[in-house]
Amino acid sequence: MSANAPATPIYLDYAATTPVDNRVVAVMLRYLGQDELFANPASRSHMLGWQAEQAVEQARRQVADVIGADPREIVWTSGATEADNLALTGYMRANQARGRHLITSTIEHKAVVDTAKALEHEGYSVTWLTPQRDGRITPAQLGDAMRDDTVLVSLMAVNNELGTINDIAALAEVARAHGAAFHTDAAQAIGRIELDVERLGVDLLSLSAHKVYGPKGIGALYVKRHPDVRIEALIHGGGHERGMRSGTLPTHQIAGMGEAFALAAAEGTADQQRITALRDRLWQGLSGLGGIHANSDPSVSIPNILNLGFDGVDGEALLMALRDVAVSTGSACNSASVDPSYVLTGVGTPRSRALSSLRLSFGRFTTEAEIDHAVAVLRHALQGLRR
Ligand SMILES: *Cc1c(COP(=O)(O)O)cnc(C)c1O
């Protein structure tokens, strides 16, 4: 490679997690360390506690602002996984007198899929919608699945393997017309697409910090007020978060998530323009090689994720050959197994194509030089493996 080749490994796995933006780290450090604002934000008896509480409430407003919510509608959790668990289980349990039927899809994140399966074990009834070839659920499909006892619909805003965007406003309207509540997992959507809970008409919405340059281990669930959406707590204790989620609030994590969301609001549009150009550059760099298929339709996907099938090679072998480019086969949660990605097979991708697919994902810190290097490495690896 040339003398000005970028540092390796090149990170093209932003959909699995993003690096924490240095500006976010700087904010977090104000709440870590013996000389910093370390106090318990629930401590009401001294100034140090109030200052920590102020930091938590400022972050709550920063997060709420990004989705057009009221700060009182934000419940801190340990991440989107917990937010999904709390939304599905908490809502189904609290509303079981009205019905015990949940509708979701086969290509949701495992945090939703496995929670829905656990609810099936508890005796709830679940309808699993199969997406269209483009990865989306249509409002008509959802309408057909609605029943008198349907109380909740959960469909993700942006798929984490394909990048496909669901029309949440149209889907939520179908649920509302049938008197059911609507939950969406928006972990991959923040900073990528416009999200406004009022315009979308959603009741519950899951968020994570570490997909938007914030720290791992912190997220939130939006819980609509007016009319009040009732959920049952899963974690009991000191009654924090208006009884919906007990546990001492991690001030540094929360302040970091607030800063990350504020940066996403300020810079998301510019980030997306640059990332679109990088995605196109990568795609153009590979064109001419032949036998490469995009597993999702770019016209309905965020540019941050490019899921590609490579004819005539095994995905694991390709991954090995790409040693200094960090990408993923399917989702990170499944990369220990050799099963094809359930998301790819879920949208009708043939098993063999699914096994020869890679997810490349880009973000705020991806550079043209990194893309060019990745293209060169990919071309070399593909030519070698196909020979
Ligand atoms: C990453 C991700 C999650 C899990 O979020 P954590 O904060 O890591 O628990 C859930 N849903 C989607 C769509 C994701 O991309």
Ligand as a Chemical Component Dictionary entry (heavy atoms), coordinates in Angstrom:
data_LIG
# 
_chem_comp.id                   LIG 
_chem_comp.type                 NON-POLYMER 
_chem_comp.pdbx_formal_charge   0 
_chem_comp.three_letter_code    LIG 
# 
loop_
_chem_comp_atom.comp_id 
_chem_comp_atom.atom_id 
_chem_comp_atom.alt_atom_id 
_chem_comp_atom.type_symbol 
_chem_comp_atom.charge 
_chem_comp_atom.model_Cartn_x 
_chem_comp_atom.model_Cartn_y 
_chem_comp_atom.model_Cartn_z 
_chem_comp_atom.pdbx_ordinal 
LIG C1 C1 C 0 -27.437 -2.085 18.797 1  
LIG C2 C2 C 0 -28.900 -2.293 18.695 2  
LIG C3 C3 C 0 -29.648 -2.682 19.804 3  
LIG C4 C4 C 0 -29.023 -2.975 21.131 4  
LIG O1 O1 O 0 -28.621 -1.797 21.762 5  
LIG P1 P1 P 0 -27.720 -1.863 23.089 6  
LIG O2 O2 O 0 -27.663 -0.450 23.540 7  
LIG O3 O3 O 0 -26.399 -2.408 22.638 8  
LIG O4 O4 O 0 -28.395 -2.753 24.056 9  
LIG C5 C5 C 0 -30.997 -2.831 19.645 10 
LIG N1 N1 N 0 -31.594 -2.606 18.467 11 
LIG C6 C6 C 0 -30.902 -2.229 17.379 12 
LIG C7 C7 C 0 -31.612 -1.998 16.104 13 
LIG C8 C8 C 0 -29.533 -2.065 17.448 14 
LIG O5 O5 O 0 -28.847 -1.713 16.366 15 
# 
loop_
_chem_comp_bond.comp_id 
_chem_comp_bond.atom_id_1 
_chem_comp_bond.atom_id_2 
_chem_comp_bond.value_order 
_chem_comp_bond.pdbx_ordinal 
LIG C1 C2 SING 1  
LIG C2 C3 SING 2  
LIG C2 C8 DOUB 3  
LIG C3 C4 SING 4  
LIG C3 C5 DOUB 5  
LIG C4 O1 SING 6  
LIG O1 P1 SING 7  
LIG P1 O2 DOUB 8  
LIG P1 O3 SING 9  
LIG P1 O4 SING 10 
LIG C5 N1 SING 11 
LIG N1 C6 DOUB 12 
LIG C6 C7 SING 13 
LIG C6 C8 SING 14 
LIG C8 O5 SING 15 
# 
